[in-house]
Amino acid sequence: MSTIKRQKSNARLSGVVTYNGIAYLAGLTADNLTVAIKGQTEQILRKIDELLTLAGTDKSRLLSTTIYISDMRLKQQMDEAWLAWIDPQNTPARACVEARLGAPEILVEIMVVASQRE
């Protein structure tokens, strides 16, 4: 039986949970919310890189991604950061939906699931 491992945890959530060779990342938002959606996305992608490394994997092993944005009119700007970051040879299944996020300043939130290295 595989062990569930929770990392970067607090009373509310775990930043990353690994189980049976899969890494599940929490929904991540930017720390600096004073920047536009592209800047917020870049911050989140750096956080994703850090958590994936902690989980023993990387962006080339992404399986799925869910991106929540506060206004679909901002999608192109978010995609600029995404396309500059993503491994073009290993793109995940992806959904991008408009949602009311936790605070008006939060323009984007991203969740990913990745396979751990073998």
CNS distance restraints for C-alpha pairs under 8 A (distance, minus, plus):
assign (resid   2 and name CA) (resid  19 and name CA) 6.47 0.50 0.50
assign (resid   2 and name CA) (resid  20 and name CA) 5.47 0.50 0.50
assign (resid   3 and name CA) (resid  19 and name CA) 6.22 0.50 0.50
assign (resid   3 and name CA) (resid  20 and name CA) 7.32 0.50 0.50
assign (resid   4 and name CA) (resid  17 and name CA) 6.97 0.50 0.50
assign (resid   4 and name CA) (resid  18 and name CA) 5.84 0.50 0.50
assign (resid   4 and name CA) (resid  19 and name CA) 4.84 0.50 0.50
assign (resid   4 and name CA) (resid  20 and name CA) 7.75 0.50 0.50
assign (resid   5 and name CA) (resid  17 and name CA) 5.63 0.50 0.50
assign (resid   5 and name CA) (resid  18 and name CA) 5.22 0.50 0.50
assign (resid   5 and name CA) (resid  19 and name CA) 6.62 0.50 0.50
assign (resid   6 and name CA) (resid  14 and name CA) 5.98 0.50 0.50
assign (resid   6 and name CA) (resid  15 and name CA) 7.68 0.50 0.50
assign (resid   6 and name CA) (resid  16 and name CA) 6.05 0.50 0.50
assign (resid   6 and name CA) (resid  17 and name CA) 4.54 0.50 0.50
assign (resid   6 and name CA) (resid  18 and name CA) 6.63 0.50 0.50
assign (resid   7 and name CA) (resid  14 and name CA) 5.86 0.50 0.50
assign (resid   7 and name CA) (resid  15 and name CA) 6.08 0.50 0.50
assign (resid   7 and name CA) (resid  16 and name CA) 5.44 0.50 0.50
assign (resid   7 and name CA) (resid  17 and name CA) 6.37 0.50 0.50
assign (resid   8 and name CA) (resid  14 and name CA) 5.52 0.50 0.50
assign (resid   8 and name CA) (resid  15 and name CA) 4.93 0.50 0.50
assign (resid   8 and name CA) (resid  16 and name CA) 6.63 0.50 0.50
assign (resid   9 and name CA) (resid  13 and name CA) 5.66 0.50 0.50
assign (resid   9 and name CA) (resid  14 and name CA) 3.91 0.50 0.50
assign (resid   9 and name CA) (resid  15 and name CA) 5.93 0.50 0.50
assign (resid   9 and name CA) (resid  16 and name CA) 7.91 0.50 0.50
assign (resid  10 and name CA) (resid  14 and name CA) 6.33 0.50 0.50
assign (resid  13 and name CA) (resid  26 and name CA) 7.52 0.50 0.50
assign (resid  14 and name CA) (resid  25 and name CA) 7.98 0.50 0.50
assign (resid  14 and name CA) (resid  26 and name CA) 6.70 0.50 0.50
assign (resid  15 and name CA) (resid  25 and name CA) 5.75 0.50 0.50
assign (resid  15 and name CA) (resid  26 and name CA) 5.08 0.50 0.50
assign (resid  15 and name CA) (resid  51 and name CA) 7.37 0.50 0.50
assign (resid  16 and name CA) (resid  23 and name CA) 6.59 0.50 0.50
assign (resid  16 and name CA) (resid  24 and name CA) 5.55 0.50 0.50
assign (resid  16 and name CA) (resid  25 and name CA) 4.45 0.50 0.50
assign (resid  16 and name CA) (resid  26 and name CA) 6.13 0.50 0.50
assign (resid  16 and name CA) (resid  51 and name CA) 6.61 0.50 0.50
assign (resid  16 and name CA) (resid  55 and name CA) 7.19 0.50 0.50
assign (resid  17 and name CA) (resid  23 and name CA) 5.75 0.50 0.50
assign (resid  17 and name CA) (resid  24 and name CA) 5.18 0.50 0.50
assign (resid  17 and name CA) (resid  25 and name CA) 6.55 0.50 0.50
assign (resid  18 and name CA) (resid  22 and name CA) 5.49 0.50 0.50
assign (resid  18 and name CA) (resid  23 and name CA) 4.36 0.50 0.50
assign (resid  18 and name CA) (resid  24 and name CA) 6.15 0.50 0.50
assign (resid  18 and name CA) (resid  55 and name CA) 6.89 0.50 0.50
assign (resid  19 and name CA) (resid  23 and name CA) 6.68 0.50 0.50
assign (resid  21 and name CA) (resid 115 and name CA) 5.90 0.50 0.50
assign (resid  21 and name CA) (resid 116 and name CA) 5.13 0.50 0.50
assign (resid  21 and name CA) (resid 117 and name CA) 7.73 0.50 0.50
assign (resid  21 and name CA) (resid 118 and name CA) 7.91 0.50 0.50
assign (resid  22 and name CA) (resid 113 and name CA) 7.02 0.50 0.50
assign (resid  22 and name CA) (resid 114 and name CA) 5.74 0.50 0.50
assign (resid  22 and name CA) (resid 115 and name CA) 4.58 0.50 0.50
assign (resid  22 and name CA) (resid 116 and name CA) 5.56 0.50 0.50
assign (resid  23 and name CA) (resid  52 and name CA) 7.54 0.50 0.50
assign (resid  23 and name CA) (resid  55 and name CA) 6.39 0.50 0.50
assign (resid  23 and name CA) (resid 113 and name CA) 5.63 0.50 0.50
assign (resid  23 and name CA) (resid 114 and name CA) 5.10 0.50 0.50
assign (resid  23 and name CA) (resid 115 and name CA) 6.07 0.50 0.50
assign (resid  23 and name CA) (resid 116 and name CA) 6.37 0.50 0.50
assign (resid  24 and name CA) (resid 111 and name CA) 7.99 0.50 0.50
assign (resid  24 and name CA) (resid 112 and name CA) 6.34 0.50 0.50
assign (resid  24 and name CA) (resid 113 and name CA) 4.63 0.50 0.50
assign (resid  24 and name CA) (resid 114 and name CA) 6.65 0.50 0.50
assign (resid  25 and name CA) (resid  48 and name CA) 7.79 0.50 0.50
assign (resid  25 and name CA) (resid  51 and name CA) 7.44 0.50 0.50
assign (resid  25 and name CA) (resid 111 and name CA) 5.82 0.50 0.50
assign (resid  25 and name CA) (resid 112 and name CA) 5.45 0.50 0.50
assign (resid  25 and name CA) (resid 113 and name CA) 6.19 0.50 0.50
assign (resid  26 and name CA) (resid 111 and name CA) 5.70 0.50 0.50
assign (resid  26 and name CA) (resid 112 and name CA) 7.53 0.50 0.50
assign (resid  27 and name CA) (resid 109 and name CA) 5.88 0.50 0.50
assign (resid  27 and name CA) (resid 110 and name CA) 5.17 0.50 0.50
assign (resid  27 and name CA) (resid 111 and name CA) 4.41 0.50 0.50
assign (resid  27 and name CA) (resid 112 and name CA) 7.78 0.50 0.50
assign (resid  28 and name CA) (resid  44 and name CA) 6.14 0.50 0.50
assign (resid  28 and name CA) (resid  47 and name CA) 7.65 0.50 0.50
assign (resid  28 and name CA) (resid  48 and name CA) 7.85 0.50 0.50
assign (resid  28 and name CA) (resid 109 and name CA) 5.30 0.50 0.50
assign (resid  28 and name CA) (resid 110 and name CA) 5.27 0.50 0.50
assign (resid  28 and name CA) (resid 111 and name CA) 6.38 0.50 0.50
assign (resid  29 and name CA) (resid  40 and name CA) 7.37 0.50 0.50
assign (resid  29 and name CA) (resid  43 and name CA) 7.97 0.50 0.50
assign (resid  29 and name CA) (resid  44 and name CA) 5.82 0.50 0.50
assign (resid  29 and name CA) (resid 106 and name CA) 7.02 0.50 0.50
assign (resid  29 and name CA) (resid 108 and name CA) 6.44 0.50 0.50
assign (resid  29 and name CA) (resid 109 and name CA) 4.87 0.50 0.50
assign (resid  29 and name CA) (resid 110 and name CA) 6.91 0.50 0.50
assign (resid  30 and name CA) (resid  40 and name CA) 5.10 0.50 0.50
assign (resid  30 and name CA) (resid  41 and name CA) 7.11 0.50 0.50
assign (resid  30 and name CA) (resid  43 and name CA) 5.52 0.50 0.50
assign (resid  30 and name CA) (resid  44 and name CA) 5.42 0.50 0.50
assign (resid  30 and name CA) (resid 106 and name CA) 7.49 0.50 0.50
assign (resid  30 and name CA) (resid 108 and name CA) 7.89 0.50 0.50
assign (resid  30 and name CA) (resid 109 and name CA) 7.88 0.50 0.50
assign (resid  31 and name CA) (resid  40 and name CA) 7.88 0.50 0.50
assign (resid  31 and name CA) (resid  43 and name CA) 7.40 0.50 0.50
assign (resid  32 and name CA) (resid  40 and name CA) 7.07 0.50 0.50
assign (resid  33 and name CA) (resid  40 and name CA) 6.73 0.50 0.50
assign (resid  33 and name CA) (resid 105 and name CA) 5.76 0.50 0.50
assign (resid  33 and name CA) (resid 106 and name CA) 6.22 0.50 0.50
assign (resid  34 and name CA) (resid 105 and name CA) 7.28 0.50 0.50
assign (resid  35 and name CA) (resid  39 and name CA) 5.67 0.50 0.50
assign (resid  35 and name CA) (resid  40 and name CA) 6.28 0.50 0.50
assign (resid  36 and name CA) (resid  40 and name CA) 6.29 0.50 0.50
assign (resid  36 and name CA) (resid 107 and name CA) 7.74 0.50 0.50
assign (resid  37 and name CA) (resid  41 and name CA) 5.94 0.50 0.50
assign (resid  37 and name CA) (resid  74 and name CA) 7.01 0.50 0.50
assign (resid  37 and name CA) (resid  77 and name CA) 6.57 0.50 0.50
assign (resid  37 and name CA) (resid  78 and name CA) 5.81 0.50 0.50
assign (resid  37 and name CA) (resid 107 and name CA) 5.70 0.50 0.50
assign (resid  37 and name CA) (resid 108 and name CA) 6.63 0.50 0.50
assign (resid  38 and name CA) (resid  42 and name CA) 6.24 0.50 0.50
assign (resid  38 and name CA) (resid  77 and name CA) 5.37 0.50 0.50
assign (resid  38 and name CA) (resid  78 and name CA) 4.88 0.50 0.50
assign (resid  38 and name CA) (resid  79 and name CA) 7.85 0.50 0.50
assign (resid  38 and name CA) (resid  80 and name CA) 6.98 0.50 0.50
assign (resid  38 and name CA) (resid  81 and name CA) 5.71 0.50 0.50
assign (resid  39 and name CA) (resid  43 and name CA) 6.35 0.50 0.50
assign (resid  39 and name CA) (resid  81 and name CA) 7.78 0.50 0.50
assign (resid  40 and name CA) (resid  44 and name CA) 6.33 0.50 0.50
assign (resid  40 and name CA) (resid 107 and name CA) 7.31 0.50 0.50
assign (resid  40 and name CA) (resid 108 and name CA) 6.94 0.50 0.50
assign (resid  41 and name CA) (resid  45 and name CA) 6.15 0.50 0.50
assign (resid  41 and name CA) (resid  78 and name CA) 6.13 0.50 0.50
assign (resid  41 and name CA) (resid  81 and name CA) 6.28 0.50 0.50
assign (resid  41 and name CA) (resid  82 and name CA) 7.32 0.50 0.50
assign (resid  41 and name CA) (resid 108 and name CA) 6.65 0.50 0.50
assign (resid  41 and name CA) (resid 109 and name CA) 8.00 0.50 0.50
assign (resid  42 and name CA) (resid  46 and name CA) 6.37 0.50 0.50
assign (resid  42 and name CA) (resid  81 and name CA) 5.86 0.50 0.50
assign (resid  42 and name CA) (resid  82 and name CA) 7.69 0.50 0.50
assign (resid  43 and name CA) (resid  47 and name CA) 6.48 0.50 0.50
assign (resid  44 and name CA) (resid  48 and name CA) 6.19 0.50 0.50
assign (resid  44 and name CA) (resid 109 and name CA) 7.74 0.50 0.50
assign (resid  44 and name CA) (resid 110 and name CA) 7.25 0.50 0.50
assign (resid  45 and name CA) (resid  49 and name CA) 6.24 0.50 0.50
assign (resid  45 and name CA) (resid  82 and name CA) 7.84 0.50 0.50
assign (resid  45 and name CA) (resid  85 and name CA) 7.42 0.50 0.50
assign (resid  46 and name CA) (resid  50 and name CA) 6.40 0.50 0.50
assign (resid  47 and name CA) (resid  51 and name CA) 6.24 0.50 0.50
assign (resid  48 and name CA) (resid  52 and name CA) 5.96 0.50 0.50
assign (resid  49 and name CA) (resid  53 and name CA) 6.19 0.50 0.50
assign (resid  49 and name CA) (resid  58 and name CA) 6.56 0.50 0.50
assign (resid  49 and name CA) (resid  59 and name CA) 6.89 0.50 0.50
assign (resid  50 and name CA) (resid  54 and name CA) 6.28 0.50 0.50
assign (resid  51 and name CA) (resid  55 and name CA) 6.18 0.50 0.50
assign (resid  52 and name CA) (resid  56 and name CA) 6.23 0.50 0.50
assign (resid  52 and name CA) (resid  57 and name CA) 5.09 0.50 0.50
assign (resid  52 and name CA) (resid  58 and name CA) 5.17 0.50 0.50
assign (resid  52 and name CA) (resid  59 and name CA) 7.22 0.50 0.50
assign (resid  52 and name CA) (resid 114 and name CA) 7.86 0.50 0.50
assign (resid  53 and name CA) (resid  57 and name CA) 5.34 0.50 0.50
assign (resid  53 and name CA) (resid  58 and name CA) 5.96 0.50 0.50
assign (resid  55 and name CA) (resid 116 and name CA) 7.04 0.50 0.50
assign (resid  56 and name CA) (resid 116 and name CA) 5.82 0.50 0.50
assign (resid  56 and name CA) (resid 117 and name CA) 6.27 0.50 0.50
assign (resid  57 and name CA) (resid  61 and name CA) 6.75 0.50 0.50
assign (resid  57 and name CA) (resid 114 and name CA) 7.34 0.50 0.50
assign (resid  57 and name CA) (resid 115 and name CA) 6.92 0.50 0.50
assign (resid  57 and name CA) (resid 116 and name CA) 4.85 0.50 0.50
assign (resid  57 and name CA) (resid 117 and name CA) 5.42 0.50 0.50
assign (resid  58 and name CA) (resid  62 and name CA) 7.33 0.50 0.50
assign (resid  58 and name CA) (resid 114 and name CA) 7.75 0.50 0.50
assign (resid  58 and name CA) (resid 116 and name CA) 7.94 0.50 0.50
assign (resid  59 and name CA) (resid  86 and name CA) 6.98 0.50 0.50
assign (resid  59 and name CA) (resid  87 and name CA) 6.69 0.50 0.50
assign (resid  59 and name CA) (resid 114 and name CA) 7.60 0.50 0.50
assign (resid  60 and name CA) (resid  86 and name CA) 7.94 0.50 0.50
assign (resid  60 and name CA) (resid  87 and name CA) 5.75 0.50 0.50
assign (resid  60 and name CA) (resid  89 and name CA) 7.78 0.50 0.50
assign (resid  60 and name CA) (resid  90 and name CA) 5.37 0.50 0.50
assign (resid  60 and name CA) (resid  91 and name CA) 7.53 0.50 0.50
assign (resid  61 and name CA) (resid  90 and name CA) 7.00 0.50 0.50
assign (resid  61 and name CA) (resid 114 and name CA) 5.43 0.50 0.50
assign (resid  61 and name CA) (resid 115 and name CA) 5.43 0.50 0.50
assign (resid  61 and name CA) (resid 116 and name CA) 7.18 0.50 0.50
assign (resid  61 and name CA) (resid 117 and name CA) 7.87 0.50 0.50
assign (resid  62 and name CA) (resid  90 and name CA) 7.41 0.50 0.50
assign (resid  62 and name CA) (resid  91 and name CA) 7.11 0.50 0.50
assign (resid  62 and name CA) (resid  92 and name CA) 5.37 0.50 0.50
assign (resid  62 and name CA) (resid 112 and name CA) 6.98 0.50 0.50
assign (resid  62 and name CA) (resid 113 and name CA) 5.98 0.50 0.50
assign (resid  62 and name CA) (resid 114 and name CA) 4.12 0.50 0.50
assign (resid  62 and name CA) (resid 115 and name CA) 6.42 0.50 0.50
assign (resid  63 and name CA) (resid  91 and name CA) 7.97 0.50 0.50
assign (resid  63 and name CA) (resid  92 and name CA) 4.84 0.50 0.50
assign (resid  63 and name CA) (resid  93 and name CA) 6.20 0.50 0.50
assign (resid  63 and name CA) (resid 112 and name CA) 7.54 0.50 0.50
assign (resid  63 and name CA) (resid 113 and name CA) 5.56 0.50 0.50
assign (resid  63 and name CA) (resid 114 and name CA) 4.97 0.50 0.50
assign (resid  63 and name CA) (resid 115 and name CA) 6.67 0.50 0.50
assign (resid  64 and name CA) (resid  92 and name CA) 4.87 0.50 0.50
assign (resid  64 and name CA) (resid  93 and name CA) 4.55 0.50 0.50
assign (resid  64 and name CA) (resid  94 and name CA) 5.62 0.50 0.50
assign (resid  64 and name CA) (resid 112 and name CA) 5.72 0.50 0.50
assign (resid  64 and name CA) (resid 113 and name CA) 5.29 0.50 0.50
assign (resid  64 and name CA) (resid 114 and name CA) 6.99 0.50 0.50
assign (resid  65 and name CA) (resid  92 and name CA) 6.48 0.50 0.50
assign (resid  65 and name CA) (resid  93 and name CA) 6.27 0.50 0.50
assign (resid  65 and name CA) (resid  94 and name CA) 4.71 0.50 0.50
assign (resid  65 and name CA) (resid  95 and name CA) 6.39 0.50 0.50
assign (resid  65 and name CA) (resid 110 and name CA) 7.12 0.50 0.50
assign (resid  65 and name CA) (resid 111 and name CA) 5.69 0.50 0.50
assign (resid  65 and name CA) (resid 112 and name CA) 4.39 0.50 0.50
assign (resid  65 and name CA) (resid 113 and name CA) 6.48 0.50 0.50
assign (resid  66 and name CA) (resid  94 and name CA) 5.80 0.50 0.50
assign (resid  66 and name CA) (resid  95 and name CA) 4.90 0.50 0.50
assign (resid  66 and name CA) (resid  96 and name CA) 5.93 0.50 0.50
assign (resid  66 and name CA) (resid  97 and name CA) 7.79 0.50 0.50
assign (resid  66 and name CA) (resid 110 and name CA) 5.84 0.50 0.50
assign (resid  66 and name CA) (resid 111 and name CA) 5.24 0.50 0.50
assign (resid  66 and name CA) (resid 112 and name CA) 6.45 0.50 0.50
assign (resid  67 and name CA) (resid  94 and name CA) 7.66 0.50 0.50
assign (resid  67 and name CA) (resid  95 and name CA) 6.15 0.50 0.50
assign (resid  67 and name CA) (resid  96 and name CA) 4.60 0.50 0.50
assign (resid  67 and name CA) (resid  97 and name CA) 6.31 0.50 0.50
assign (resid  67 and name CA) (resid 108 and name CA) 7.04 0.50 0.50
assign (resid  67 and name CA) (resid 109 and name CA) 5.89 0.50 0.50
assign (resid  67 and name CA) (resid 110 and name CA) 4.56 0.50 0.50
assign (resid  67 and name CA) (resid 111 and name CA) 6.52 0.50 0.50
assign (resid  68 and name CA) (resid  96 and name CA) 5.82 0.50 0.50
assign (resid  68 and name CA) (resid  97 and name CA) 5.04 0.50 0.50
assign (resid  68 and name CA) (resid  98 and name CA) 5.65 0.50 0.50
assign (resid  68 and name CA) (resid  99 and name CA) 5.91 0.50 0.50
assign (resid  68 and name CA) (resid 101 and name CA) 7.83 0.50 0.50
assign (resid  68 and name CA) (resid 108 and name CA) 5.54 0.50 0.50
assign (resid  68 and name CA) (resid 109 and name CA) 5.11 0.50 0.50
assign (resid  68 and name CA) (resid 110 and name CA) 6.27 0.50 0.50
assign (resid  69 and name CA) (resid  74 and name CA) 7.60 0.50 0.50
assign (resid  69 and name CA) (resid  75 and name CA) 7.31 0.50 0.50
assign (resid  69 and name CA) (resid  96 and name CA) 7.32 0.50 0.50
assign (resid  69 and name CA) (resid  97 and name CA) 6.26 0.50 0.50
assign (resid  69 and name CA) (resid  98 and name CA) 4.90 0.50 0.50
assign (resid  69 and name CA) (resid  99 and name CA) 5.91 0.50 0.50
assign (resid  69 and name CA) (resid 100 and name CA) 7.85 0.50 0.50
assign (resid  69 and name CA) (resid 101 and name CA) 7.69 0.50 0.50
assign (resid  69 and name CA) (resid 107 and name CA) 5.60 0.50 0.50
assign (resid  69 and name CA) (resid 108 and name CA) 4.41 0.50 0.50
assign (resid  69 and name CA) (resid 109 and name CA) 6.55 0.50 0.50
assign (resid  70 and name CA) (resid  98 and name CA) 5.51 0.50 0.50
assign (resid  70 and name CA) (resid  99 and name CA) 5.28 0.50 0.50
assign (resid  70 and name CA) (resid 100 and name CA) 5.63 0.50 0.50
assign (resid  70 and name CA) (resid 101 and name CA) 6.37 0.50 0.50
assign (resid  70 and name CA) (resid 106 and name CA) 7.37 0.50 0.50
assign (resid  70 and name CA) (resid 107 and name CA) 5.03 0.50 0.50
assign (resid  70 and name CA) (resid 108 and name CA) 6.33 0.50 0.50
assign (resid  71 and name CA) (resid  75 and name CA) 7.45 0.50 0.50
assign (resid  71 and name CA) (resid  98 and name CA) 5.83 0.50 0.50
assign (resid  71 and name CA) (resid  99 and name CA) 7.47 0.50 0.50
assign (resid  71 and name CA) (resid 107 and name CA) 7.50 0.50 0.50
assign (resid  72 and name CA) (resid  97 and name CA) 7.52 0.50 0.50
assign (resid  72 and name CA) (resid  98 and name CA) 5.68 0.50 0.50
assign (resid  74 and name CA) (resid  78 and name CA) 6.47 0.50 0.50
assign (resid  75 and name CA) (resid  79 and name CA) 6.01 0.50 0.50
assign (resid  76 and name CA) (resid  80 and name CA) 6.32 0.50 0.50
assign (resid  77 and name CA) (resid  81 and name CA) 7.04 0.50 0.50
assign (resid  78 and name CA) (resid  82 and name CA) 6.35 0.50 0.50
assign (resid  79 and name CA) (resid  83 and name CA) 5.81 0.50 0.50
assign (resid  80 and name CA) (resid  84 and name CA) 6.30 0.50 0.50
assign (resid  81 and name CA) (resid  85 and name CA) 6.34 0.50 0.50
assign (resid  82 and name CA) (resid  86 and name CA) 5.91 0.50 0.50
assign (resid  83 and name CA) (resid  88 and name CA) 7.93 0.50 0.50
assign (resid  86 and name CA) (resid  90 and name CA) 7.91 0.50 0.50
assign (resid  86 and name CA) (resid  91 and name CA) 6.83 0.50 0.50
assign (resid  87 and name CA) (resid  91 and name CA) 6.22 0.50 0.50
assign (resid 100 and name CA) (resid 104 and name CA) 7.93 0.50 0.50
assign (resid 101 and name CA) (resid 106 and name CA) 6.31 0.50 0.50
assign (resid 101 and name CA) (resid 107 and name CA) 7.40 0.50 0.50
assign (resid 101 and name CA) (resid 108 and name CA) 7.74 0.50 0.50
assign (resid 101 and name CA) (resid 109 and name CA) 7.79 0.50 0.50
assign (resid 102 and name CA) (resid 106 and name CA) 6.81 0.50 0.50
